Amino acid sequence: MIDVVAFDVGSTLVREDRYWAAWADWLGVPAHTLSALVGAVVAQGRDDGEAIRLVKPGVEVAAERRAWDAAGRGEWLGEGDLYPDARPALGELRALGVGIVVAGNQPVRTGELLRALELPVDAVATSGEWGVAKPDPGFFERVVALGGAAPHRTLYVGDHPAFDIRAAQAAGLRAAHIRRGPWGHLWAAGDDAARADWRIAGLGELVELVRERMREG
């Protein structure tokens, strides 16, 4: 049985195309250039933030983000930034009686913006708020505590095979890999994605899998 479903944020619930387009505008480069660099660093298994350093060598990304925010051009989230299946799936899971939490590797500001969207979830948290990020086991300990269910009855859903699947399972959680976003597509055939308890192309599939598991249970 699955008592709690925990969701990653970027490329799982939230699209990141406008986010990267905003970064490109701030850095003064075409959106296609930055998008191509994001793809390149992802293909090398590096953090996507490395693309910013390629555009602006030597930059400290956190400091650049603070300058971005101070200029009033920083991160924001609207309904249009959610994948179309995100809110409906969250609502259906809640109707099934499943606990729902959202927890990803994002700054404090992202947590505030997600809460403002009033998603049908029980809790929202970010690595910036916790001071610990994936793939650190401490992140998943926080996820389990936030959801209030045993690790083996908690399912973590994400697109990053290493950070969301391998790391979650190493911490004792179940894991579902969603095939979308650069990481989700590029590494879908890798060993980490293959070890997922479930592999899905969309959140509607997840709802059906949870519903089926509840019938069996």
Solvent accessible surface area in square Angstrom, and as a share of the most:
residue,aa,sasa,rsa
1,M,76,0.34
2,I,3,0.02
3,D,52,0.27
4,V,7,0.04
5,V,0,0.00
6,A,0,0.00
7,F,0,0.00
8,D,9,0.04
9,V,3,0.02
10,G,10,0.10
11,S,4,0.03
12,T,0,0.00
13,L,0,0.00
14,V,8,0.05
15,R,101,0.37
16,E,48,0.22
17,D,81,0.42
18,R,75,0.27
19,Y,45,0.17
20,W,30,0.11
21,A,43,0.34
22,A,31,0.24
23,W,0,0.00
24,A,1,0.01
25,D,94,0.49
26,W,58,0.20
27,L,29,0.14
28,G,65,0.63
29,V,36,0.21
30,P,90,0.57
31,A,52,0.41
32,H,147,0.66
33,T,54,0.31
34,L,0,0.00
35,S,63,0.41
36,A,54,0.42
37,L,45,0.22
38,V,8,0.05
39,G,32,0.31
40,A,41,0.32
41,V,1,0.00
42,V,1,0.01
43,A,53,0.41
44,Q,114,0.51
45,G,46,0.44
46,R,88,0.32
47,D,88,0.45
48,D,36,0.19
49,G,12,0.11
50,E,46,0.20
51,A,0,0.00
52,I,3,0.01
53,R,87,0.32
54,L,83,0.41
55,V,37,0.21
56,K,90,0.38
57,P,112,0.70
58,G,82,0.79
59,V,19,0.11
60,E,94,0.42
61,V,20,0.12
62,A,46,0.36
63,A,41,0.32
64,E,21,0.10
65,R,51,0.19
66,R,153,0.56
67,A,46,0.36
68,W,3,0.01
69,D,63,0.33
70,A,94,0.73
71,A,57,0.44
72,G,69,0.66
73,R,111,0.40
74,G,15,0.15
75,E,26,0.11
76,W,139,0.49
77,L,25,0.12
78,G,17,0.16
79,E,94,0.42
80,G,72,0.69
81,D,12,0.06
82,L,11,0.05
83,Y,34,0.13
84,P,115,0.72
85,D,38,0.20
86,A,0,0.00
87,R,74,0.27
88,P,76,0.48
89,A,2,0.02
90,L,0,0.00
91,G,28,0.27
92,E,76,0.34
93,L,0,0.00
94,R,105,0.38
95,A,89,0.69
96,L,45,0.22
97,G,67,0.64
98,V,8,0.04
99,G,21,0.21
100,I,0,0.00
101,V,1,0.01
102,V,0,0.00
103,A,0,0.00
104,G,0,0.00
105,N,53,0.27
106,Q,30,0.13
107,P,42,0.26
108,V,70,0.40
109,R,109,0.40
110,T,2,0.01
111,G,0,0.00
112,E,83,0.37
113,L,17,0.09
114,L,0,0.00
115,R,109,0.40
116,A,76,0.59
117,L,26,0.13
118,E,142,0.63
119,L,14,0.07
120,P,28,0.18
121,V,21,0.12
122,D,88,0.46
123,A,25,0.20
124,V,16,0.09
125,A,6,0.04
126,T,0,0.00
127,S,13,0.09
128,G,39,0.37
129,E,63,0.28
130,W,39,0.14
131,G,70,0.67
132,V,32,0.18
133,A,43,0.33
134,K,12,0.05
135,P,67,0.42
136,D,64,0.33
137,P,86,0.54
138,G,19,0.18
139,F,0,0.00
140,F,0,0.00
141,E,116,0.52
142,R,106,0.39
143,V,0,0.00
144,V,27,0.15
145,A,78,0.61
146,L,63,0.31
147,G,21,0.21
148,G,69,0.67
149,A,16,0.12
150,A,40,0.31
151,P,53,0.33
152,H,112,0.50
153,R,81,0.30
154,T,0,0.00
155,L,1,0.01
156,Y,0,0.00
157,V,0,0.00
158,G,0,0.00
159,D,7,0.04
160,H,26,0.12
161,P,7,0.04
162,A,20,0.16
163,F,67,0.28
164,D,1,0.01
165,I,0,0.00
166,R,113,0.41
167,A,11,0.08
168,A,0,0.00
169,Q,41,0.18
170,A,85,0.66
171,A,33,0.26
172,G,38,0.36
173,L,7,0.03
174,R,56,0.20
175,A,0,0.00
176,A,0,0.00
177,H,2,0.01
178,I,0,0.00
179,R,106,0.39
180,R,25,0.09
181,G,16,0.15
182,P,63,0.39
183,W,30,0.11
184,G,0,0.00
185,H,110,0.49
186,L,94,0.47
187,W,89,0.31
188,A,13,0.10
189,A,102,0.79
190,G,26,0.25
191,D,127,0.66
192,D,26,0.14
193,A,0,0.00
194,A,58,0.45
195,R,119,0.44
196,A,13,0.10
197,D,58,0.30
198,W,30,0.11
199,R,118,0.43
200,I,2,0.01
201,A,44,0.34
202,G,13,0.13
203,L,0,0.00
204,G,42,0.40
205,E,81,0.36
206,L,0,0.00
207,V,2,0.01
208,E,92,0.41
209,L,53,0.27
210,V,0,0.00
211,R,57,0.21
212,E,83,0.37
213,R,65,0.24
214,M,61,0.27
215,R,170,0.62
216,E,119,0.53
217,G,78,0.75
